[in-house]
């Protein structure tokens, strides 16, 4: 069988396959992965298999998922089997960076490492031609409206929906409570424990928005239209104050902290019935599960929020137009994925934070 014939043999106990390529393939896409068809023939034999090595930094979770989805979508469109080898995260300073390595390993193990193409397979020459036709993207495929993952969005949604459902069930997220870090999190008064999954989840990519002019902030008034008035729990997930580059913007003082406090005050004033929490530096997998499971998810322009938003099947995700994802093209990514009409606001690199807050809170 194909499963038996391409089963990997390991040289040790850490899932390192014989013949592992020396260089990491973190930014590789199907076009150049296909060039490495022959080095894997020991495992793939005569079968047409697109081999993907999922190795990346946990801080780039969204980007590495994007590379994975582009490859699995390409294999399917090109009539090839799909095989992932040596899946692992690169993690440095685990305690400082607020990440659970065992949870990361559990999460990555749920991503399909093999997908059998059930229909007629291509010959090797046909495979090469199919990849050239279907998988033209060479890098940063989440920006390309003609990428394989866009053309095969239903497959991507189905795969990641199942992964997030299984991961959430295994970790009992439906009945879990929200961990609070009093040193960095911001919240109004609450009595008792808070549910892990909110009614509304806002992804607020503060530091990147402050330091780069391609992401942009949604004006705060946008949230008034998007958040249901009956919401009881509104959570904002943002980056940790100690993340590299945070709060270093010229003239910003403690930039992101000030902007997050302003957002918390704004939401608390307009939704007095709700408990509003701003989580700073939340575990990336908990944040991703919240994005997926919340009734309403409001994303920043980011691949980290893109994939949970795509995976939703019954709840809603709102996503801003930007050149970060699909280069401002509102491609149909499904009935539950809604592109926002509101334009994001970018600021000059030397913009004082008090002026940024004044602009964002303007009604």
C-alpha positions, 0 to 999 in steps of 0.5 A: 500500500502507499501508506506502507511504501512511503512510511518513514524509517527513523535513525533515532527516537526524535523523528528524524528521517533517514536522508533528512535535508540539512537546510531548513525549508521554512520559506519553501513552497511547492515550486522549489519543494518539487525540486527535492522530489528525488532525495526522498525517493527512498521513501516515496518510491515510484509514487508522486508525492509532494514532501513538506518539512514543517520546521519553524519558529513558534513566533511565526506560527501563522506564516508556517501554517500558511506554508503548510496549507499552500503545500497540501493544497498544491498536492491535491490540485496537482493529483499528488500524495502529500507527506510531511516529514520532521515536523517540529517547532524551534523554541528559544527561552520557553519560560520567557516567551510564554509558550508550552512546548508540549502543547505545541508538539501536541498541536503539530501532531494533529496536522495531517502528516500524510494525505492520500490522493484518492483519484487518478494520480499524475505521472512524474512529468504530469506532476511537474506540469501540474505544480507549475500550473497550480502552484505558481506562488514562490514565497509569502503565498498568503499575499497571493490571490492566485495561490493554491490555498485560495483555489483549494480553500475548502480543503484548507478549511476542512483540515484546519477545522478538524485540527482545532476541534480536536485540539480544543476537545483534548484540552477541554477548552469548552469548560476551561477558565481564563488564566489571568496574569495580573502583572500585564493583563488588563481587566475590569472588575469580575467576580469569580472565574472567567470562561476561557472562550469569550463571546467576542475575541479581538486580535490586536497586533499592537507592536507590529502595527506601531512599528510597521506601516503595512498592518494598520489599526482598525478605528475603535468605532469599528468594534461598536458595529461588530460586537453584539450588544448582548456580549458578556465576555469580550477578550482582546489578545495582544502581544506581551509587553516584553516581546522584542520591539514592543514599546520602543517606538520613538516618542511612545513611552510604553506605547502598546501598553497605553494603546491597550489601556485606551482600547480597554477603557473604550470597550468598557465604556461602550459595553458596560454589561460585559467583562472586558479583558486584554490578554497580553502575551497569551499562549499562542495556541489558547489564543488560536483556539479562542479565535476559532471558537468565539462567536465573533472574532475580529482579526488584525491583518495577520496570518496568525488570525487568518487560519482560525478565521478560515476554519470557522464553520458556524461562527463569524470572523471579520478580517480587515483588507490590507496588503498583508493578506491577499494584497487587498483583494477581498477573495471569497474565503467562505460564508463565515469569513467577512471582509471589513469595509473599514479602512485600517489606519497607519501612522508615521513612525514618529507619531506620538502615542497620545496622537495615535490614541486620539485618532483611534478613539475619534467617533 
